[in-house]
Amino acid sequence: MKARVLIFSLFILFSRPSFAQKELATESWWGLMTSGQVAPRWSLWLDVHHVPQLFVIYRSGITYHTSDKKVALTAGYAYLGLTTPFSEGKLIRPEHRPWGQAVYRLPSKGPLSASFRFRYDLRFRQKFNLTELTDGFFLNYRYRFNMSLRYNWGNRLSRHFNFSNTLFNESLITTGPGPNPLPFEHRVFFLFGFQKKAVTFSPGYHVRFGTTNFGNLRINHGFVLWVNWNYNFKNSKKHSLKEFPADRI
């Protein structure tokens, strides 16, 4: 019944006549995320995400984990390369992004676990005109709300690795004084997780849809491949802190 309600809701959303136009495109999303544990409650965050002809992001941060591992607080800085209407897919527009986030994990003793995340981005994107980049930066504020469900199957597929599935939804709301071409966006990711010691491979599929400031509905979808490496600086094969792909998108 819940699946029928979800399908019906998506059908209503995508068929609403209020949207001036629907824009549909395919894309692939590649990510390499690393977390280095430097102390019992602290870890360093370094990752890179790349969607060809759309963006590349290099993100850093430092995370504090509470003793019960239910809460993780991160603050950091990211640098991005963005495309422009005149760059033919080349990522020539820089963005500077200070950011912070909080993750809360619901207590769970079984294979199913859930977490909630809030992230705040300060987006400084370089200005441009019809033909070139110009001096100065636009400023926008982005609020990101994420809910993740993870089911851990353990070694049912193979005794050589741990297998899991992750489903998460994220809503992004952008405001601020700068131009705002995409005020609202929602993302859905479904991932398969194959974990061997400190490394997890997560292939999957994603859909992103959002409303533009022209009243259009924009839908992007396609393949995902993320690689996570959660290590300890003293022992690269161990990492006692809880961190999953849904924390790091």
C-alpha positions as CSV (number, residue, x, y, z in Angstrom):
1,M,0.0,0.0,0.0
2,K,2.8,2.4,0.9
3,A,4.5,1.7,-2.5
4,R,1.3,2.5,-4.3
5,V,0.9,5.7,-2.5
6,L,4.5,6.7,-3.3
7,I,4.1,5.9,-7.0
8,F,0.8,7.8,-7.2
9,S,2.3,10.8,-5.5
10,L,5.2,10.9,-7.9
11,F,2.8,10.6,-10.8
12,I,0.8,13.5,-9.6
13,L,4.0,15.6,-9.1
14,F,5.4,14.9,-12.5
15,S,2.1,15.4,-14.3
16,R,1.1,18.6,-12.7
17,P,0.0,21.2,-15.3
18,S,1.3,24.1,-13.2
19,F,4.9,23.5,-14.4
20,A,5.6,25.6,-17.5
21,Q,8.0,23.0,-18.9
22,K,9.6,19.7,-17.9
23,E,13.4,19.3,-18.5
24,L,14.7,15.7,-18.4
25,A,18.4,14.7,-18.6
26,T,20.6,11.8,-17.8
27,E,23.8,12.1,-15.8
28,S,26.4,10.0,-13.9
29,W,27.6,10.8,-10.4
30,W,31.1,9.7,-9.2
31,G,32.5,10.1,-5.7
32,L,35.6,9.3,-3.6
33,M,35.1,10.0,0.1
34,T,37.7,9.5,2.8
35,S,37.5,9.8,6.6
36,G,40.6,9.5,8.7
37,Q,40.2,8.9,12.4
38,V,42.7,11.0,14.3
39,A,41.4,10.5,17.9
40,P,38.7,8.5,19.7
41,R,36.0,11.1,18.8
42,W,37.6,13.1,15.9
43,S,38.0,12.4,12.2
44,L,39.2,14.4,9.2
45,W,37.0,14.6,6.1
46,L,38.3,14.7,2.5
47,D,36.3,13.9,-0.6
48,V,35.6,14.7,-4.2
49,H,32.4,14.4,-6.2
50,H,32.1,14.8,-10.0
51,V,29.1,15.0,-12.3
52,P,30.4,15.5,-15.8
53,Q,29.5,18.8,-17.5
54,L,27.9,20.0,-14.3
55,F,30.2,20.3,-11.3
56,V,33.3,19.0,-9.5
57,I,33.7,19.5,-5.7
58,Y,36.7,19.1,-3.4
59,R,35.4,19.1,0.1
60,S,37.3,19.1,3.5
61,G,36.2,19.1,7.1
62,I,36.7,18.0,10.6
63,T,34.1,15.9,12.5
64,Y,33.4,15.5,16.2
65,H,31.6,12.3,17.2
66,T,29.8,12.0,20.6
67,S,30.8,9.1,22.9
68,D,27.5,7.2,22.1
69,K,28.1,7.6,18.3
70,K,24.6,8.9,17.8
71,V,25.6,12.5,16.9
72,A,28.3,13.7,14.5
73,L,29.1,17.4,14.0
74,T,31.2,18.6,11.0
75,A,32.5,22.0,9.8
76,G,34.6,22.5,6.7
77,Y,35.3,24.2,3.4
78,A,34.7,23.1,-0.2
79,Y,35.9,24.4,-3.6
80,L,33.9,23.7,-6.7
81,G,34.2,24.1,-10.5
82,L,30.9,24.8,-12.2
83,T,29.7,25.0,-15.7
84,T,28.2,28.1,-17.3
85,P,25.7,28.7,-20.2
86,F,28.6,29.6,-22.5
87,S,31.4,27.2,-21.4
88,E,30.0,24.1,-23.3
89,G,30.2,21.9,-20.3
90,K,33.6,23.0,-19.1
91,L,33.8,23.6,-15.4
92,I,35.3,27.1,-15.4
93,R,33.2,28.9,-12.8
94,P,34.7,28.7,-9.3
95,E,32.7,28.5,-6.1
96,H,33.8,28.8,-2.5
97,R,31.6,27.0,0.1
98,P,32.1,27.1,3.9
99,W,29.7,24.5,5.3
100,G,28.6,22.7,8.4
101,Q,26.4,19.7,9.3
102,A,24.9,17.6,12.1
103,V,24.0,13.9,11.8
104,Y,21.8,12.1,14.3
105,R,21.5,8.3,14.2
106,L,18.5,6.6,15.7
107,P,19.4,3.8,18.2
108,S,19.2,0.4,16.5
109,K,20.2,-3.1,17.5
110,G,19.0,-4.8,14.3
111,P,20.1,-4.7,10.7
112,L,17.9,-1.7,9.9
113,S,19.2,1.7,10.9
114,A,18.1,5.3,10.2
115,S,19.8,8.7,10.4
116,F,18.8,12.3,9.9
117,R,21.1,15.1,8.7
118,F,21.0,18.8,8.4
119,R,23.6,20.7,6.4
120,Y,24.1,24.5,5.9
121,D,26.1,25.8,2.9
122,L,27.3,29.3,2.2
123,R,27.8,29.5,-1.5
124,F,30.1,32.1,-3.1
125,R,29.8,31.7,-6.8
126,Q,31.8,33.9,-9.3
127,K,29.7,36.3,-11.3
128,F,29.4,36.1,-15.1
129,N,27.7,37.8,-18.0
130,L,26.5,36.3,-21.3
131,T,30.0,35.6,-22.6
132,E,32.6,35.5,-19.7
133,L,33.3,35.4,-16.0
134,T,33.4,38.8,-14.3
135,D,34.8,40.1,-11.0
136,G,33.0,39.4,-7.7
137,F,30.9,36.7,-6.3
138,F,27.2,36.0,-5.7
139,L,26.2,34.8,-2.3
140,N,23.4,32.2,-1.6
141,Y,22.4,30.2,1.5
142,R,21.4,26.6,1.1
143,Y,19.6,24.4,3.7
144,R,19.8,20.6,3.2
145,F,17.6,18.0,5.0
146,N,18.5,14.4,4.6
147,M,16.9,11.1,5.9
148,S,18.7,7.8,5.3
149,L,17.6,4.2,5.8
150,R,20.3,1.5,5.7
151,Y,19.8,-2.3,5.8
152,N,22.8,-4.4,6.6
153,W,22.7,-7.9,5.2
154,G,26.0,-8.8,6.6
155,N,27.9,-11.6,4.8
156,R,24.8,-13.3,3.3
157,L,26.1,-12.8,-0.3
158,S,29.7,-13.7,0.5
159,R,31.8,-14.3,3.6
160,H,34.5,-12.1,2.0
161,F,32.6,-8.8,2.3
162,N,29.7,-7.1,4.1
163,F,26.6,-6.2,1.9
164,S,24.1,-3.4,2.6
165,N,21.4,-1.3,0.9
166,T,20.9,2.4,1.5
167,L,17.9,4.5,0.5
168,F,18.0,8.2,1.2
169,N,16.0,11.3,0.4
170,E,17.3,14.9,0.6
171,S,15.6,18.2,0.2
172,L,17.6,21.3,-0.7
173,I,16.2,24.8,-0.2
174,T,18.3,27.8,-1.6
175,T,17.8,31.4,-0.6
176,G,19.9,34.6,-0.4
177,P,20.7,37.8,-2.2
178,G,22.3,36.2,-5.3
179,P,20.5,34.9,-8.3
180,N,18.8,31.6,-7.5
181,P,18.1,29.5,-10.6
182,L,17.0,26.4,-8.5
183,P,15.2,27.4,-5.3
184,F,14.1,23.8,-4.5
185,E,15.6,20.5,-5.3
186,H,14.9,16.9,-4.0
187,R,17.2,14.0,-4.4
188,V,16.6,10.2,-4.1
189,F,19.5,7.7,-4.0
190,F,19.4,3.9,-3.8
191,L,22.8,2.3,-3.2
192,F,24.3,-1.2,-2.9
193,G,27.1,-1.3,-0.4
194,F,30.0,-3.8,-0.7
195,Q,32.4,-3.4,2.2
196,K,35.8,-5.0,2.6
197,K,37.6,-3.8,5.8
198,A,38.0,0.0,5.5
199,V,36.7,0.3,1.9
200,T,33.1,0.4,0.7
201,F,32.0,0.4,-3.0
202,S,28.5,1.8,-3.5
203,P,27.0,1.6,-7.0
204,G,23.4,2.7,-7.4
205,Y,20.9,4.9,-9.1
206,H,19.7,8.5,-8.3
207,V,17.0,10.9,-9.3
208,R,17.2,14.7,-8.8
209,F,14.2,16.9,-9.5
210,G,13.8,20.6,-8.7
211,T,11.8,23.7,-9.6
212,T,13.5,26.6,-11.4
213,N,12.7,30.3,-11.0
214,F,11.0,30.1,-14.4
215,G,8.4,27.6,-13.1
216,N,10.0,24.7,-14.9
217,L,10.5,21.1,-13.5
218,R,14.0,19.9,-13.9
219,I,14.6,16.1,-13.6
220,N,18.1,14.5,-13.7
221,H,18.8,10.8,-13.2
222,G,21.4,8.2,-13.7
223,F,24.1,5.9,-12.4
224,V,26.1,6.4,-9.2
225,L,29.4,5.0,-8.1
226,W,30.8,6.1,-4.7
227,V,33.9,4.7,-3.0
228,N,34.3,5.2,0.8
229,W,37.6,4.7,2.6
230,N,37.2,5.1,6.4
231,Y,40.6,4.5,8.1
232,N,42.5,5.2,11.2
233,F,45.8,7.1,11.0
234,K,47.4,4.5,13.3
235,N,45.8,1.5,11.6
236,S,44.5,2.0,8.0
237,K,42.4,-1.2,8.2
238,K,40.3,-0.1,11.3
239,H,37.9,2.8,11.9
240,S,35.7,2.6,15.0
241,L,33.5,5.7,14.3
242,K,30.2,5.4,12.5
243,E,30.2,7.0,9.0
244,F,28.2,6.0,5.9
245,P,27.8,7.3,2.3
246,A,24.6,9.1,3.2
247,D,26.6,11.4,5.5
248,R,28.8,12.6,2.8
249,I,26.8,13.4,-0.3
